[in-house]
Amino acid sequence: MNGLTHFDASGQAHMVDVGDKPATRRLAVATGRIDMQASTLALIEAGNAKKGDVLGVARIAGIMAAKKTSDLIPLCHPLALTRVAVEFELMPASPISSVRCTVSAETIGPTGVEMEALTATQITLLTIYDMCKAVDRGMQIHDVRLLEKHGGKSGSYTAP
């Protein structure tokens, strides 16, 4: 089936068997951004959003999302994560400002953590939207992607 690992020889979806793969250190880094009005970013920076500490809540949401990835993505293996870090870069501009989110996820196991890093990035950005939607419903999430992954049989990948 064109090298897609989640399909068997008959084309049926299945969970990949990782039972015989060695446990290795795995790292994945994903990123994305949410664009917003400059006034919305100012609220986030000042900590004056009606719902509270936007970035603090979003960070916790991202970490929780990484831990729940296998509950959300049907064929994803549950992983014992050893580390999840959520970082923010505030990018003021006028009229459109942004918050960039970068998530690093790590484990020692037989399969990678790309889905955990990507899921955490999306949920972090969605939480920012939720926390700020009362003042800016026009926010847009962009450019969510894998930046790098390391470990496992396929080795390292770094986005161009």
C-alpha positions as CSV (number, residue, x, y, z in Angstrom):
1,M,0.0,0.0,0.0
2,N,2.6,2.6,-1.1
3,G,4.6,2.3,2.2
4,L,1.7,3.5,4.4
5,T,2.3,1.6,7.6
6,H,-1.2,1.8,9.0
7,F,-2.7,-0.4,6.3
8,D,-2.2,-4.1,6.0
9,A,-1.6,-6.0,2.7
10,S,-5.4,-6.0,2.1
11,G,-5.7,-2.3,2.5
12,Q,-7.3,-2.5,5.9
13,A,-6.4,0.0,8.7
14,H,-4.5,-1.5,11.6
15,M,-2.3,-0.6,14.5
16,V,1.4,-1.0,13.6
17,D,3.0,-3.8,15.6
18,V,6.0,-2.2,17.5
19,G,6.5,-5.1,19.8
20,D,9.9,-6.2,18.3
21,K,11.3,-2.7,17.9
22,P,14.0,-1.7,20.3
23,A,13.3,1.1,22.8
24,T,15.3,4.2,21.9
25,R,15.3,7.8,22.9
26,R,12.8,9.7,20.7
27,L,12.3,13.4,20.3
28,A,9.9,15.4,18.2
29,V,9.5,19.2,17.9
30,A,6.4,20.8,16.3
31,T,5.4,24.4,15.8
32,G,2.5,26.6,14.8
33,R,1.1,30.1,15.3
34,I,-2.1,31.9,16.0
35,D,-2.6,35.3,14.4
36,M,-4.7,37.9,16.2
37,Q,-5.3,41.6,16.6
38,A,-2.6,43.6,18.2
39,S,-4.9,44.5,21.1
40,T,-5.5,40.7,21.8
41,L,-1.8,40.1,22.0
42,A,-1.5,43.1,24.4
43,L,-4.2,41.5,26.7
44,I,-2.2,38.2,26.7
45,E,1.1,40.0,27.4
46,A,-0.5,42.1,30.3
47,G,-2.2,39.0,31.8
48,N,-5.6,40.9,31.6
49,A,-7.6,38.4,29.6
50,K,-11.0,37.8,31.2
51,K,-10.3,34.1,31.6
52,G,-6.9,34.5,33.3
53,D,-3.3,33.6,32.3
54,V,-3.8,32.6,28.7
55,L,-0.3,31.2,28.1
56,G,-0.2,29.4,31.4
57,V,-3.5,27.6,30.7
58,A,-2.6,26.9,27.1
59,R,0.8,25.4,28.2
60,I,-1.0,23.0,30.6
61,A,-3.6,22.2,27.9
62,G,-0.8,21.3,25.4
63,I,0.9,19.0,27.9
64,M,-2.3,17.3,28.7
65,A,-3.0,16.9,25.0
66,A,0.3,15.2,24.4
67,K,-0.5,12.7,27.2
68,K,-3.9,12.0,25.6
69,T,-2.8,11.7,22.0
70,S,-3.5,8.0,21.7
71,D,-7.1,8.7,22.9
72,L,-7.6,11.2,20.0
73,I,-5.7,9.6,17.1
74,P,-7.2,6.2,16.4
75,L,-4.1,4.1,15.5
76,C,-1.6,6.0,17.7
77,H,0.2,4.0,20.4
78,P,-0.1,5.1,24.0
79,L,3.4,6.4,25.1
80,A,5.1,6.9,28.4
81,L,6.3,10.5,27.8
82,T,9.4,11.5,29.6
83,R,9.1,15.2,28.8
84,V,6.8,17.7,27.1
85,A,7.8,21.3,26.9
86,V,5.6,24.1,25.5
87,E,7.3,27.4,24.6
88,F,5.8,30.7,23.3
89,E,7.2,33.5,21.2
90,L,5.1,36.7,21.2
91,M,5.3,38.4,17.8
92,P,3.8,41.9,18.0
93,A,2.9,43.7,14.7
94,S,0.2,45.9,13.4
95,P,-2.5,45.1,12.5
96,I,-1.9,41.3,12.8
97,S,0.1,40.0,15.8
98,S,0.9,36.4,16.5
99,V,1.8,33.9,19.2
100,R,4.1,31.1,18.0
101,C,4.0,27.9,20.0
102,T,6.8,25.3,19.9
103,V,6.4,21.9,21.5
104,S,9.1,19.3,22.3
105,A,8.0,15.8,23.2
106,E,10.3,13.0,24.3
107,T,10.1,9.4,25.3
108,I,12.2,6.2,25.4
109,G,10.3,3.6,23.5
110,P,9.7,1.6,20.3
111,T,7.8,4.4,18.4
112,G,8.1,8.1,17.8
113,V,6.5,11.1,19.4
114,E,5.6,13.2,16.3
115,M,1.9,12.9,16.8
116,E,2.2,13.9,20.5
117,A,4.2,17.1,19.6
118,L,1.7,18.0,16.8
119,T,-1.4,17.3,18.9
120,A,0.0,19.4,21.7
121,T,0.8,22.2,19.3
122,Q,-2.8,22.2,17.9
123,I,-4.5,22.0,21.3
124,T,-2.2,24.8,22.7
125,L,-3.2,27.1,19.9
126,L,-6.9,26.1,20.2
127,T,-6.8,26.9,23.9
128,I,-5.4,30.4,23.1
129,Y,-8.3,30.8,20.7
130,D,-10.8,29.7,23.4
131,M,-9.3,32.0,26.0
132,C,-9.4,35.0,23.8
133,K,-12.4,34.5,21.5
134,A,-14.6,36.9,23.5
135,V,-12.4,39.8,22.2
136,D,-11.2,38.4,18.8
137,R,-13.2,35.8,16.9
138,G,-11.1,36.4,13.8
139,M,-7.9,34.7,15.1
140,Q,-6.4,32.2,12.7
141,I,-4.2,29.2,13.3
142,H,-1.4,28.6,10.8
143,D,1.6,26.7,9.8
144,V,1.3,23.7,12.3
145,R,4.1,21.3,11.3
146,L,6.8,19.0,12.4
147,L,10.2,20.8,12.7
148,E,12.3,17.8,13.6
149,K,12.3,14.3,14.9
150,H,15.1,12.1,16.2
151,G,15.5,8.4,17.1
152,G,14.3,5.2,15.8
153,K,14.9,3.2,12.7
154,S,14.2,6.0,10.3
155,G,16.7,8.3,12.0
156,S,16.5,12.0,12.1
157,Y,14.4,14.5,10.2
158,T,14.7,18.2,10.1
159,A,12.2,20.3,8.2
160,P,13.7,22.3,5.3
